[in-house]
Every structure is written in C-alpha cells, then in structure tokens.
Amino acid sequence: MPEKLNETSLDTVAAAICYAMGIDPPEFAAGTNPVLRSYVDEKLHGEKCSRVLMYNPDAVAEWICRKYPALLREAAERTDIEVPLRSVMPSVTPVCFGTMYTGAQPAVHGIMKYEKPVIRIDTVFDAVTRAGKKAAIVADSECSMGRIFLEREMDYYIYDTLEEVNAKAMELITEDRYDLLVVYNGNYDHWMHKYSPEGIEALSELRCNSEMFAALSVLVERHWKKHNTLLGFAMDHGCHEIDGKCGSHGLDMPEDLNIVHLYKILPRTV
C-alpha cells in the first residue's frame, strides 16, 4: 500500500482541460496541471483541441491500478501519459468531482460532505459554454455527476442503467456533436463497496471500465478525425478495504486520495 500522498492536487485538472481547448479556465480554478500542459504543447505544437472526451470511472485508486495493471491494459494501451494526483477531502464522489470540474477546493465549490447539491460557482462546463462551445454529461440518474452540474446551458443524458449510459455515449461520439463530452461509470465503485476493492466482482467491473474506455476511444478515432482530441481516463478518488471484506473511502489516507489519470491526444488526421 502507498505510504505518502501524491504532490499534485486534483484541482489542477480543470484548468488543464481548458488549456487543451484554448479557453479561459473557471473563475476559481487552481493553476494548470504542469504534466498535462507540457503534454498538450508537445503533441500539438501550439494548436489546441476542438474535442475532449473525459471518461470518469468512480473510486479507482492508484494502488489498484499499480497492483492490477492487466485489468487496465486496454486503457493503458490507448493513452500516452500517467498523471498522478492527490484527490481532496473528504474523498467522496460529489466532493471530488466538484473539484475536478471547478478546479476549486471543496470549501470554495461548496460540497463538503456526501451530498449532491447543484454547484453554483464557475465550472469547466460554464467555461466551455462561454467560449461558444457545446458540452454534455452522460451519467446515471443516481450519481453525483448527473446532479451537481445541472442547471447549465449544456445537455444532459441521464439514464437508469449503465448500459444505457454507455450506449448513449457511443451514439454521441458517432454524431460528433459536442466539444466536451463527459461520461460517468460508477460500476467499480458499486461493487467495491459491496465486495471489497479486490473482490472478483469489483475487479471484473474495473476491466469493464478499461474496455469501455477503449471502445469509446476507437469510436473517437473513427468519427473525430478532423479534430485534435484529448482523451481522459479520469477517476475521482481511491478506496480501501474495511472490516467485513467491504470497501470504503472518504479518509485522509493515501489509499483513498492517491489516483492516477491517463491521457492521450489524438491529432487530427483530415
């Protein structure tokens, strides 16, 4: 298990997404993640991305990624860089996704515990809209991503099942309608809580996350050829095992806070 926390905060991701798109970051966002910024510059030589696909699996800890790399092989093969990050406290889903897409710490974006109010401060989605671009979230009806960013000038595709979420995400990619498309999958988190982070049920869903990201990446390669595209495999927080062989998170510990995002830029080919 990890013994120390990663140095770079999750709050650097929002500005990095905006930097990749060539737009101003959200009002309260921290500075741009230096690794992702350098990668954008290296791959695009001054150009920017006209498409971003952020795939958000829930609760995938860095220690899980390191211990079970074979289960994430598809995602690893379709990305170029790893970006180690330290999530925020409390390390629960609405708090952490709030930080990922505002670039602000929880005390600033307003979600300080496991609750799902609509965030009122500036977000990446607002920044995209201000720039004259289109954003959409595809998520399930019970999850944080389907609730905390509502009431904005963007599109929401909210479904009851994972299968519907992923089918819609694939459809939207083939239609090439959105500049920023965010897709949430909470299946690993669900089974991790029930059967532990290393339970066979949870690890099977981890493989499903990797395979779904790969499938979405294939569609992006086919249907977004005229765009410079940023792909992100970007989780919110980690997890740990508790008594009774169940999983949990929310503590100030490396297992819950250390995560590692995977990114790739696909330069346009037409």
N, C-alpha and C positions, 0 to 999 in steps of 0.2 A: 504494500500500500504506500501511497505517496506520503512524504514527511513534511513537505513545505508547500506553501501556496505559490502558484504562478504569479509573476510580477505584473503582467499587463491586464488591465481591467476589461471586462465585457463592455463597459461604457464607451470604448474606442471603436466599436463596430459600426454604430450609426453614422458617424462622420466618414468612415471608410467607404460605406455603401454610397454615400452621396459623392464622395470624391471620385469614385469609379464612374459615376454617372455625370460628373461635371456640373453638379448643382450645389447650392449652399446647404450646409448641414442644418439640422434642427437647432432652434434657438439656444437650448441648454446643453447641447451635446459636448462631451469631452473631446479632446484632440483626436485626430485621425490615427487609427492603428498604424504604426510605422511599418510593420511587416507587410500588411496588405497594401498600403500606399506604395511602397517600393515595388511590390509585385506588379501593380497596375502600371506604373511607369515603365518597368522593364518590358512588359508584354505589349504595351500599346504605343510606346514612343510618343507620348503627348496626346494621343487620341483618347476618347472616353467610351464608356459602354452605353449603348442605347437600350440594352436589355439586362435585367438582373433577375435571376431565379434564386430565391432563398428557400431551401428545404429545411424545415425545423423539426427534427426528431426531439422527443422530450426525455430528459433525465439521463442521457448517455454520458457517463463520467469518463474523464481521461483515463482513469485506471482500468476501466472496462475496455477501452479502445486499445490500450497497451497489452492487456492480458489476452485479448481475443482478436488479434488482427485478422485472422482468417474470416471472421464473421463480417468484417467491414472491407473485405478485399475489393468488392465492386466499387464502393465509394472511393477507396484509396486509389484505384486504378484510373478513375475518372476525374481526379483532382491533381493539382500540382504542388500545393503548399499546405503545411500544417501551421495553424496559428494558435499556440497555447494561450489560454485566457483564464482569468480568475473571475468567477461569477460574483454575485452580490448577495448580501444578507438582508433578510432571511432567504436562503437558497431554495425558494419555491417558485412555481411556474409563473404566476402573474407578475411577481416582483421582478423576476429575471428577464422575461420577455419585455416587460415595461422598460427596463434599462437597455436591452438590445436595440429597441427601435425608437427610443428617445435620445439615447446617449447620455442620459442623466442618472444619477444615483437615486435610489428609492425615495429618500427624503424630498427630492425635487419633483419626481414624477408622481408621487403621492400614494403609491401602493406599498404599504409597509408590512403586510401580512398576507395570508392566503385569502384574498377576496378579489372580486373581479369587477370593480367599477370602471367606467369609461375614463381613460386618461385624458386630462384636459390640456396638458402642455403640448408644445410642438413635438411632432414626431417625423420620422423618415417619410411616412405616408403624406403628411402635410407638405413637406419639402418637395416631394415629387409632384404633388398637385400644383403647388405654386410655380413650379418650373414648366407648367403646361403639359405634364406627362400623366400617364394613367397607371394607377396601382390597383391591385386586387389581393384579397386574402381568401384562401381556400382552407376551411377548417371544419371541425365537427361542432355540433351545437352546444356541447357542454364545456368546451375547453376555453382556456384564457384567451388564446389568440382569436377566437370567434367572438369575444365580448369586449376586451379592454380597448380596442381601437375602433369601435363603432362610432357612428355619427360624424363621419367624414365624407368628403367628396371623392369617394372611391367605390369600388364594387366589392361585394361580399358574397361568397358562395359557401353557405353554411349547411351542412348535411348531418344526418344522424349516424351514418356509418363511415368507417374508414374506407371501405370500397367505393362509396360514392364520392368521397373527398378525392381520392386518387384518380378515379375515372374523370372527374371534372378537371383536375389539374392537367391531365394529359390532353383533354379536349381543348383547353385554353391555350396550351402551348402550340398545338397544331393550328389554331386560329391566329396566333401571333398578334394578340390584341393589346397586351399590357407591357409597359416599360418595366414595371416592378411587379413580379408575381411571387407571393409568399405562400408556401404550402406547409401546413402543420400536420404531423402524425404523432399521436400520443400512445401508440400501441405498446412500445417497450416500457414506458412509464407505468401503464396499467398493469401489466403482468409482473413487472419488477416489484411493485408494491405487494402483490399477492403471493409471489413465489420466490422472492429474493432477486437481487441483481444478477446472480449467476445461476438462477434456476433455468432449466431447459426451456420452459415456456417463454421466459423473458428473452433468453439468448436467441431463440428462434425468431422472435419479433425484431431483435436487433439486426439479424440477417435480412429480414423483410425490409427494414429501413434502408439498408445498404442497397438492396436490389431495386427498391422503388426509386431511390435517387439515381441509380444507374439508368433505369428505364426513362426517367424524365430527362436525363442528360442526352440520351440517344435521340429523343424527340426534339430537343433543343438543337442538336447538331443538324438534324434534317430540316427543321422548319424555321430556324432563326439564322440562316446562313448569311443574310445581308446585314446582320448586326454584330457588333462587338458585344459579347455577353459575359457577365460574371455569374458563375455558379457557386453557391454556398451550401455546404452541409453543416448546419449551424445549430447546435443544441443550446439549451438554456442553463442547465446546471447538472451536477452529478448525482450520486446516490451512494448508500451504504446499506449493509445488512444489519438488521436488528434482531432481537430475541424472537424466537418462533419461526425463524427462517423466512421472514418477510423483509421487504425493502423499504427504505425511507430516505428522506433528505430534508434539508432545512437548517442544518447545523453549520457552525463556523469551523469547518474542518476540510482538509484537502480533498477527501473523497467526495464531498458534496460541492465544493467550489471549483475544483480544477476541471476544466473542459478543454477540448481541442477542436477548433473548427477546421474544416477542409475547404479549400477554394481552388477554382480554376477559371481562367479567362479563355474564351474561345474567340479568337479574332475572326472578323467577318471573312467570308470566302467568295462572296459575289458582290 
